[in-house]
Structures are given as C-alpha cells and as structure tokens.
C-alpha cells in the first residue's frame, strides 16, 4: 500500500516538472514527504524531511514556508512525546506566522503549545497559550468552542474550579456522537468520571467512564483508552468489586505494553535525531542536492507518462473493486441499522413498562397512606376514649389490620426505591456486635411466642467497629430472623457472624441465619426471592406475611456487593448466608439517647394545621386537642402564607406536602422569606421520589410520615416546640 501511495503522488510531481521545474515548491514537497513518512511510522525520516523543508524555506527567505516546516517538525516531536522540543519548535513557528496575516495555522501553534504544557502539568502556561489561540480564532471569526472548552475544562479541574469544569464538560457530552468532529466527547466523559470518583460518587463515575471507554474504543485512541481502563479499575476497587477492578487493571497493563511496543517501533531511543549534529546536516545537504538535481531535469517525462497511464489503469480496476465492496458494505450496514433500531424500540418499551410499573406501585402506595392515616388515627382516638369492653376487641383487630397494611405498603415502596436506583449506600461507623444484639433483644417476644431458642454467635475475630450502612444491614437481619422465627416452632434460630478474609482496611464477614423450621421445598427454592412468593398458598394462609421480605433482602445484599445463598430441606430447617466486604471503623460510636417529652410542653400551645383532606383534618385536630393544644385549620398553601405573614401567634405549623394550588414545599419557601425561625413540620405520605433530606431542603424543620404513629407524632411536635 505504501508503494501504491508513492506512485499516486508521482504523476503530479513529474507532470509539474514537465511544465516548469523551477515552479515546484520544494518546501511543500519536503513537508509532504515528512507527513508521508510520519503516517508510515518512519519518524526518523519525517524529522529529516521537516528540517530539510525548513532549510530550503530559510534559504529562499520564505516566511510562510519556514512556519509550515517548523509546524510539521513540532507535530512530530509532539507525537514522540518530546514536549520541550515541541514547545521550542511551535514557538519558532508562531514567530514566523506572526509576521503574516492571522491564520488558522498561527492559532494552532499556540493551541499545540498549550497541549504540550498540559502534558507537562504546567497549567498556568497552558491557559495563557489557549487564550492566545482563542484570540486569533476570534479575529478569524471561527467557532472553536468544542476543543478549546475541553482544554479549559481540564484547566479548571486542575485549578480546583470543579463547578466551572463540570459545566464545560456537560456541554461537550450533550452533543450527538456523530457531531463530535474533534473527538472531544470521550475525553470530557473521562474527566467527569474522575471528578465524580474524587467526590466518592463511584456509581456515577463508572457510568461516565464506561461511556468514555466505548467512544475511545471506537476512535481507536489507545492512550486515552489505557487511562480510562486504569480509572475504572480504581473506581471498582472503591466499590469493593475486586473482580472487575482486577480485569480492568489487567486490560490497562496489556494495552500499555502494546502502546510501548508501538512507540518503540515508531522511533527507537537510539534513532532520536539531534539536527545540530554534523553527520545529520551532511545527510540533509546530500538530500538537498539530489532533490535539486531531480527538479532541474525532465528527461524522464516520457517514462513517467507511461507509468502514469499504467497507474490510472490500476486505479480504475481498484476503484471498481472498491465500488462493489462499498455496495455490499452499505447493504450490510442498512440491515444492521434496521436490527439495531428494532432492538432500541424493544429496549425503550421495556424501560417504559418498568418505569410505569414502578410509578404505578409508588402512586398506589402513596395514595393508600392518606385514607390509612384516617383509619389508624380514628382507631387510636376510639381506643383512647375508653370504649366498651366488647368494642375494644374489634378496635384492636382494626389497629392490627391497619398496621399490617402499612407494613405491606412500606415494603412495596422499598422495593420500588431499590429497583429505581433511588437509594444510596451510607458509610458510617457502627458497632456490628451491638447491632446484632439489639436486633436479638427486639425479637425476644416473637421467639418466646413460638417457644424458640434464639442464639447469637459472633466469633471473636469479628471487629467491633466497622464502616458501612447499618440501616440496610438491619433490614436484612430483621427480615431473615423474623422469617426464621415465624416458620419455626419449639426449635432453634441461630445467627452466626465469622471472618472469612481480612485486608489492610477491610474485613470480609460471612453472616448466616439458620433455623430448624418447616424448610423450603426444592422446587420452590429458585422462586423464593421473587416478589409476593411464599412457597405455597397454604403457607401464606397459615403464617401470613406479604411475601416481599426475601425480595428486599436479596436486592439490598446485591446493592451492598454481596450474594445471598440458600440451603434448605423440608422438615429439617433453612439456612440463609451471605458475605460482605466491610471497611474497618476508626472511631467509637456515640449512641443517641432516646428523646423523651413531657405533655406539659404541649399544653396551651397554638398550632396551625395546613391539610386539605377533611377526615385527616378531623383526626389531626382531635389528636392535638387530646394534649390541650389550640388548633387552627387551613386547607391550602396560599392562605397559610397569607395568614402567617399577617400574624405571628402560632407556635408551630403542621404542613401537608401535597396541597391544592401551591404545594407544602413551595408554601414553606415563601414563609421562610419573612419568618426563618418558626418550626414547620412536613406531613407526608412519602412517595418514591421524596425523602427526608429533600423536604428539609425547602426549609422544613422536621418530617412526620402518614399514617401517624401517635407517640412519634407527639414526640416530634414536642421536640420542635422545646
């Protein structure tokens, strides 16, 4: 292929000689030869021809030729990672171009100098040169925002201006892949990934870096791909996915070896040329004489004409072959595009169905809380009003049913949160032994009811202090232990924690929950972790439950980077076990004291209730008046804002989140414009996209979740009044 390319160039050179040898631009000719050798990875010859072009242009006092030759020489140094030589050469090229009218070549000199300084991590100098380049492009009225914004973003990032860098990178990645003509999108995604990694947003970092890897692979940018693989390895290590971390690190090292091999092929260390050496100058002078002799003669014009005709014939045959191949490739591409389009439609439909399901379940769960609040609230009020003895049984049954329904709704909402990725893992210090002991104590009554022995076995080498998410661990243990106690009678339930592996900063612990209960049939074990699955209808009728507990357990274990296993035999019992990597804790946990309150804090206080549901208005008012609290009710946010702006007689505001007109969060924001101190407590049937932190960000001081648990309802109000 190299020889075919040379033959393609020859007719144009020699036909030009036939017309007038003196009109051939030797500077441009040498630069073409330099670029040709560079494409063929013959960097030694490329450097020689660039220097030859510069010598010739200098001899002819050709300023533009000198600038072009030096620019070609600088790009070769840049490819060879000789950054200091490249800076010196580009600077000389810019000096030459500065004597001419402003041009894109002049702007590119400063841009390339900026890239060299970026490689040397001299960011102040890099920014100064990028600004010079931008000013020249502005004079030429050329939009260069895409590739200059990338470099500015990298500069902002290295100078600690993360927010400015984030904005520039997001502008770049928002472009369509097909319009990324400067191939900047992969680098922008890589930079965003490293930013999120430093902020410990590791899942988001993996997303950005994976997209960057896909683009860099398509662009065949090996250096960029190597550094992305390394960052993916580091990120997965932080996520404790050591297998993926190892695989990406291995791919990075293999690619670096491949790049090193290619660089050695381009230019051996011993081949690096210093053009100030006398031997090299002699070689260049000899090449100059040969080229001048070639330009002065045209005695081979006839021979070249024959070669040109032969070449045209060869090219015609080659073009015909390429044309046929192009038709076949086009047909294949069209078929692939159609299949990809069908797959994309199927994928979109599946995602829409999943999203619709999650939103439907979330909406149903949310809407059920409002009437359930009325049921539980009225039940509580009736029990508090000293009902007849024959009525108390029915009221307690109603209370139990309401609590059961609330548990069911909460579990549906928890599954939706996990499946929609609307849940984050916390990393806080906690005492694992104390956590398991507290759970055991809380379930002693359940164990006693079924006459079970509850054993907690924690091996001595298990560290007391660990760093992780105790809330999610508690959810796992409570569901597993509750199932074990429920399906076991006159038997034993055992919880075992033992160390599997220890590292410098982590401990891998195996947790097992076993029982001697009824067991799970082998044909049901594969589906036991699916939603609403309890083995059989008979078990559901006998033991009750929602069938969601094990689904939540499996999803949380997966979220924490573990895998849950099941061993069971009908009539002999069941064992669930899983292993987790937990970081070693470094400080003692200070347990919060239980917040107690006195009814004296509540007496005589004045509270404004903003609630649109008439039944909930009645329930809330009755519950407040039970504690001798003055209660005033408004059913919309606009009136609440207007009333509080006129008078300041209320000690506290109970604000429903979902209201007609402006909702409770917006009303709270408006109130905070003129009153920053008054306690405003959110009342919410919390949904999929709501959480405590989000509500507090609008200026609310606390949150009470519907349906109200009476003691918690009074305690939160008392704490805010106190």
Secondary structure, 3 states (H helix, E strand, C coil): CHHHHHHHHHHHHHHHHHHCHHHCCHHHHHHHHHHHHHHCCCHHHHHHHHHHHHHHHHHCCCHHHHHHHHHHHHHHHHHCCCHHHHHHHHHHHHHHHCCCCCCHHHHHHHHHHHHHHHHCCCHHHHHHHHHHHHHHHHHHCCCCHHHHHHHHHHHHHHCCCHHHHHHHHHHHHCCCHHHCCCCCHHHHHHHHHHHHHHCCCHHHHHHHHHHHHHHHHHHCCHHHHHHHHHHHHHHHHHCCCHHHHHHHHHHHHHHHHHHHHHHHHHCCHHHCCCCCCHHHHHHHHHHHHHHHHHHHCCCCHHHHHHHHHHHHHHHHHHHHHHHHHHHHHHHHHHHHHHHHHHHHHHHHHHHHHHHHHHHHHHHHHHHHHHHHHHHHHHHHHHHHCCCCHHHHHHHHHHHHHHHHHHHHHHHHHHHHHHHCCCCCCCCEEEEHHHHHHHHHHHCHHHHHHCCCEEEEEECCCCCCEEEECHHHHHHHHHHHHHHHHHCCCCCEEEEEEEEEEECCCEEEEEEEEEECCCCCCHHHCCCCCCCCCCCCHHHHHHHCCCCCHHHHHHHHHHHCCCCEEEEEECCCEEEEEEEEEEEECCCCCCCCCCCCCCHHHHCCCEEEEECCCHHHHHHHHHHHHHCCCEEEEECCHHHHHHHHHHCCCCCEEEEECCCCCCCHHHHHHHHHCCCCCCEEEEEECCCCCCCHHHHHCCCCCEEEECCCCHHHHHHHHHHHHC
